[in-house]
Amino acid sequence: MNRQELRDRFRGVVGVTVTPMDDDYEVDCGRMHDLTQWWVANGLTRGRAMLKVVSVMGEFSQLTDDEWPTVVRTAVQAADGKVDIIAGTHYKDTKRTIQDALIAQDIGAIGLQIAPPAMNDPNQDDILRFYSDVSDAIDIGIMIYNTYWFGVSPIEPETMARLKDAEHVAAIKWHYPTDEGYDKMKEFSDEFNVIDNAGQHVRCRKNGGEGIVSAFGPAYPKHDLKVWDLIENGKYEEAEALEKSFNETIGPALLKISSNSGGYRAARGMMELVGHPVGPPRLPTEPLTSEELNILKVAMENCGWLD
């Protein structure tokens, strides 16, 4: 697929999924299959959304080289062409990233979310070569993940502009340390789809963005689908009011929960509270306690997510 064909698909709500586990911390593919079908039934479908599996929130780093392709295959098969699946592969060198990408391509994923090879301490030229080499080796799309908070320099807008010849780089999940730098996405948003990862959905759209990251949306797809529909229809004030209300209601609960353990445990708690438990995170991250789950439940009720 060429970049424009990929850009037509890499847009809308990008639902970030967790990887279901059983009580022995083993991947539960049966549950992943059922959840994928539930997400599709609840509106996360091609044209409005994509599903991102085995990314950072999906515990890619904790999965074995045999486990993560199995999860991707399960999601692709369960989606049955109704929603595009993006697989995650992060922080590996060029050779191993290409190997992962070809596996995902053979399975049927539409593309990959790829973070820079942080352990290589790359500069901007290294980042340019990294994504260009991966792009040249595959036929599916790449969504770059600008993860400067994990110890690598942020991908600069100028570097994105230099990637214009990397045909399979279709999108970037965008965040930047400063607002001024964030707005520089205008320098490349006509070439690549920009997916907001900074909680500034309307600002992103006004700068030419084409999508939003939905970290908790898989527990309640209606919320982010509504936000995206409002943005698509130019109802920016309504979209911002909806997001502000959600953040003010859920934020204090997430702050309390994150003080006790790291990881992405809140997303797992949300799935449990909506009746689709996904099991514990892999250690050392701890599952939510009953007290933490109740704090989250109250917040979700106040958001109208548990009607």
C-alpha positions as CSV (number, residue, x, y, z in Angstrom):
1,M,0.0,0.0,0.0
2,N,1.2,3.5,-0.7
3,R,1.1,6.3,1.9
4,Q,-2.1,7.8,0.8
5,E,-3.9,4.5,0.9
6,L,-2.5,4.0,4.4
7,R,-3.4,7.5,5.5
8,D,-7.0,6.8,4.5
9,R,-7.0,4.0,7.1
10,F,-4.8,5.4,9.9
11,R,-7.3,7.9,11.3
12,G,-10.1,8.3,13.8
13,V,-10.1,6.8,17.3
14,V,-7.1,4.6,18.0
15,G,-8.2,2.2,20.7
16,V,-5.4,1.1,22.9
17,T,-6.0,-2.5,24.1
18,V,-4.6,-4.4,27.0
19,T,-3.5,-8.0,26.6
20,P,-5.8,-10.4,28.6
21,M,-4.1,-12.7,31.1
22,D,-5.3,-15.6,33.2
23,D,-4.7,-15.9,36.9
24,D,-1.3,-17.5,36.1
25,Y,-0.2,-14.5,34.0
26,E,-0.6,-16.5,30.8
27,V,-2.0,-14.8,27.7
28,D,-5.7,-15.5,27.3
29,C,-6.3,-15.6,23.5
30,G,-9.9,-16.8,23.9
31,R,-10.7,-13.6,25.8
32,M,-8.8,-11.5,23.3
33,H,-10.9,-12.9,20.5
34,D,-14.2,-12.2,22.3
35,L,-13.1,-8.7,23.3
36,T,-12.1,-7.8,19.7
37,Q,-15.6,-8.8,18.6
38,W,-17.1,-6.8,21.4
39,W,-15.1,-3.7,20.5
40,V,-16.3,-4.0,16.9
41,A,-19.9,-4.5,18.0
42,N,-19.6,-1.3,20.1
43,G,-18.5,0.9,17.2
44,L,-14.8,0.6,16.9
45,T,-14.9,-0.2,13.2
46,R,-12.9,0.8,10.1
47,G,-13.5,4.3,9.0
48,R,-14.1,5.5,12.6
49,A,-11.4,3.6,14.5
50,M,-8.5,1.3,14.7
51,L,-7.4,-1.2,17.3
52,K,-3.9,-1.2,18.6
53,V,-2.7,-4.4,20.2
54,V,0.5,-5.5,22.0
55,S,1.7,-1.9,22.4
56,V,3.2,-0.5,25.6
57,M,-0.2,-0.7,27.3
58,G,-0.7,-4.2,25.9
59,E,2.5,-5.2,27.7
60,F,4.6,-5.8,24.5
61,S,7.8,-5.7,26.5
62,Q,6.5,-8.4,28.9
63,L,5.4,-10.8,26.1
64,T,7.6,-13.5,24.6
65,D,8.6,-13.6,21.0
66,D,6.0,-16.4,20.6
67,E,3.2,-14.7,22.6
68,W,2.9,-11.3,20.8
69,P,2.3,-12.7,17.3
70,T,-0.4,-15.0,18.7
71,V,-2.2,-12.0,20.2
72,V,-2.0,-10.1,17.0
73,R,-3.2,-13.1,15.0
74,T,-6.1,-13.6,17.4
75,A,-7.2,-9.9,17.0
76,V,-6.9,-9.9,13.2
77,Q,-9.0,-13.1,12.9
78,A,-11.6,-11.9,15.4
79,A,-11.9,-8.5,13.6
80,D,-12.8,-10.3,10.4
81,G,-11.9,-7.2,8.3
82,K,-14.3,-4.9,10.2
83,V,-11.6,-2.9,11.9
84,D,-7.9,-2.5,11.1
85,I,-5.4,-3.9,13.6
86,I,-2.1,-2.1,14.5
87,A,0.6,-4.1,16.3
88,G,3.2,-2.6,18.6
89,T,6.9,-3.2,18.5
90,H,9.1,-1.0,20.5
91,Y,12.7,-0.1,21.5
92,K,14.4,-2.8,19.3
93,D,17.2,-2.3,16.9
94,T,16.6,-1.9,13.1
95,K,17.1,-5.6,12.3
96,R,14.8,-7.0,14.9
97,T,12.1,-4.3,14.3
98,I,12.0,-5.3,10.7
99,Q,11.7,-9.0,11.7
100,D,8.7,-8.1,13.9
101,A,7.2,-6.0,11.2
102,L,7.3,-8.8,8.6
103,I,5.7,-11.1,11.1
104,A,2.9,-8.7,11.7
105,Q,2.5,-8.1,8.0
106,D,2.2,-11.8,7.3
107,I,-0.4,-12.2,10.0
108,G,-2.6,-9.5,8.4
109,A,-2.0,-6.4,10.6
110,I,-2.5,-3.1,8.7
111,G,0.6,-1.6,10.3
112,L,2.7,-1.2,13.4
113,Q,3.2,1.4,16.1
114,I,7.0,1.7,16.4
115,A,8.9,3.7,19.0
116,P,12.5,4.8,18.4
117,P,15.2,2.4,19.5
118,A,15.7,4.1,22.9
119,M,18.5,1.8,24.1
120,N,20.6,2.9,21.1
121,D,20.5,6.5,22.3
122,P,19.6,7.7,18.8
123,N,20.1,11.2,17.4
124,Q,17.9,12.6,14.8
125,D,19.9,11.1,11.9
126,D,19.7,7.7,13.5
127,I,15.9,8.1,13.9
128,L,15.7,9.0,10.2
129,R,17.7,6.0,9.1
130,F,15.8,3.7,11.5
131,Y,12.3,4.5,10.2
132,S,13.5,4.8,6.5
133,D,15.0,1.3,6.7
134,V,12.0,-0.3,8.3
135,S,9.7,1.5,5.7
136,D,11.8,0.1,2.8
137,A,11.5,-3.5,4.1
138,I,7.7,-3.7,4.5
139,D,4.5,-3.2,2.7
140,I,2.2,-2.2,5.6
141,G,2.0,1.1,7.5
142,I,4.1,2.6,10.3
143,M,2.7,4.8,13.0
144,I,5.7,6.5,14.8
145,Y,5.4,6.7,18.6
146,N,7.2,9.9,19.9
147,T,8.2,8.5,23.3
148,Y,10.6,11.1,24.6
149,W,9.5,10.5,28.2
150,F,11.2,7.0,28.0
151,G,14.7,8.4,27.7
152,V,15.1,9.2,24.1
153,S,15.2,12.7,22.5
154,P,11.9,13.8,21.0
155,I,11.5,13.3,17.3
156,E,11.7,16.8,15.9
157,P,9.3,18.2,13.4
158,E,12.2,18.7,11.0
159,T,13.0,15.0,11.2
160,M,9.4,14.1,10.3
161,A,9.6,16.4,7.3
162,R,12.8,14.5,6.2
163,L,10.8,11.2,6.3
164,K,8.6,12.2,3.4
165,D,10.3,9.7,1.1
166,A,9.7,6.8,3.6
167,E,6.6,5.6,1.8
168,H,5.2,3.4,4.5
169,V,5.4,6.0,7.3
170,A,1.8,6.9,7.4
171,A,1.2,8.5,10.8
172,I,2.8,9.7,14.1
173,K,1.3,9.4,17.5
174,W,2.2,13.0,18.5
175,H,3.3,14.5,21.8
176,Y,6.0,17.1,22.4
177,P,7.6,18.6,25.5
178,T,6.4,22.1,24.7
179,D,3.2,23.6,23.3
180,E,5.2,25.6,20.8
181,G,6.8,22.4,19.6
182,Y,3.5,20.5,19.6
183,D,2.1,23.1,17.2
184,K,4.9,22.5,14.8
185,M,3.1,19.4,13.6
186,K,1.6,21.9,11.1
187,E,5.0,21.5,9.3
188,F,4.3,17.9,8.4
189,S,0.6,17.2,9.0
190,D,-0.1,17.6,5.3
191,E,2.3,14.6,4.6
192,F,1.5,12.3,7.6
193,N,-1.6,11.7,9.7
194,V,-1.1,13.1,13.2
195,I,-2.8,11.2,16.0
196,D,-3.0,13.2,19.2
197,N,-1.4,11.6,22.2
198,A,-1.3,14.7,24.4
199,G,-5.0,15.0,25.4
200,Q,-5.3,18.1,23.1
201,H,-7.7,16.6,20.6
202,V,-9.2,19.8,19.2
203,R,-5.8,21.6,19.1
204,C,-4.4,18.7,17.1
205,R,-7.3,18.8,14.6
206,K,-6.9,22.5,14.1
207,N,-3.3,21.9,13.3
208,G,-4.2,19.3,10.7
209,G,-4.5,16.2,12.9
210,E,-6.5,13.1,11.8
211,G,-7.1,11.1,15.0
212,I,-7.0,10.7,18.7
213,V,-5.5,8.1,21.0
214,S,-8.1,6.3,23.2
215,A,-6.2,4.9,26.2
216,F,-9.4,4.0,28.2
217,G,-11.9,4.0,25.3
218,P,-11.8,0.2,24.9
219,A,-13.7,0.0,28.2
220,Y,-16.4,2.4,27.0
221,P,-16.0,3.1,23.2
222,K,-19.0,5.4,23.1
223,H,-17.1,8.2,24.8
224,D,-14.2,8.7,22.4
225,L,-16.3,7.9,19.4
226,K,-18.6,10.8,20.4
227,V,-15.6,13.1,21.0
228,W,-14.3,12.2,17.5
229,D,-17.6,12.6,15.8
230,L,-17.9,16.1,17.4
231,I,-14.4,17.0,16.2
232,E,-15.2,15.6,12.7
233,N,-18.3,17.8,12.5
234,G,-16.4,20.9,13.7
235,K,-18.2,21.1,17.1
236,Y,-15.0,21.9,18.9
237,E,-16.4,23.5,22.0
238,E,-18.7,20.5,22.7
239,A,-15.7,18.1,22.2
240,E,-13.5,20.1,24.6
241,A,-16.3,20.3,27.2
242,L,-16.8,16.6,27.1
243,E,-13.1,15.9,27.4
244,K,-12.8,18.4,30.3
245,S,-15.6,16.8,32.2
246,F,-14.1,13.3,31.8
247,N,-10.6,14.4,32.8
248,E,-11.9,16.3,35.9
249,T,-13.9,13.3,37.0
250,I,-11.5,10.5,36.3
251,G,-8.2,12.3,36.9
252,P,-8.2,12.3,40.7
253,A,-9.1,8.6,40.7
254,L,-6.2,7.7,38.3
255,L,-3.8,9.8,40.5
256,K,-4.7,7.8,43.6
257,I,-4.4,4.5,41.8
258,S,-1.0,5.3,40.2
259,S,0.6,6.1,43.5
260,N,0.5,2.5,44.6
261,S,2.0,0.7,41.5
262,G,3.0,1.5,37.9
263,G,2.0,0.0,34.7
264,Y,-1.4,0.4,33.1
265,R,-3.5,-1.2,35.8
266,A,-6.3,1.4,35.6
267,A,-7.2,0.2,32.1
268,R,-7.5,-3.3,33.4
269,G,-9.7,-2.2,36.3
270,M,-12.0,-0.3,33.8
271,M,-12.4,-3.5,31.7
272,E,-13.3,-5.5,34.8
273,L,-15.9,-2.9,35.9
274,V,-17.7,-2.9,32.6
275,G,-18.0,-6.7,32.8
276,H,-15.1,-7.7,30.6
277,P,-12.2,-8.7,33.0
278,V,-8.8,-9.1,31.4
279,G,-6.9,-10.5,34.4
280,P,-3.9,-9.2,36.2
281,P,-0.9,-7.3,34.7
282,R,2.4,-9.2,34.7
283,L,4.6,-8.6,37.7
284,P,6.0,-6.5,39.1
285,T,2.9,-4.4,38.4
286,E,0.2,-5.1,41.0
287,P,-3.5,-5.5,40.1
288,L,-5.9,-3.0,41.6
289,T,-6.9,-3.6,45.2
290,S,-10.6,-3.7,46.1
291,E,-10.3,-0.2,47.5
292,E,-8.7,1.1,44.3
293,L,-11.3,-0.7,42.2
294,N,-14.1,1.0,44.2
295,I,-12.4,4.5,43.7
296,L,-12.4,3.8,40.0
297,K,-15.9,2.5,40.0
298,V,-17.3,5.7,41.6
299,A,-15.4,7.9,39.1
300,M,-16.7,5.8,36.1
301,E,-20.3,6.0,37.5
302,N,-19.9,9.8,37.7
303,C,-18.8,9.8,34.1
304,G,-21.9,7.8,33.1
305,W,-19.8,4.8,32.0
306,L,-21.5,2.2,34.2
307,D,-25.2,2.9,33.3
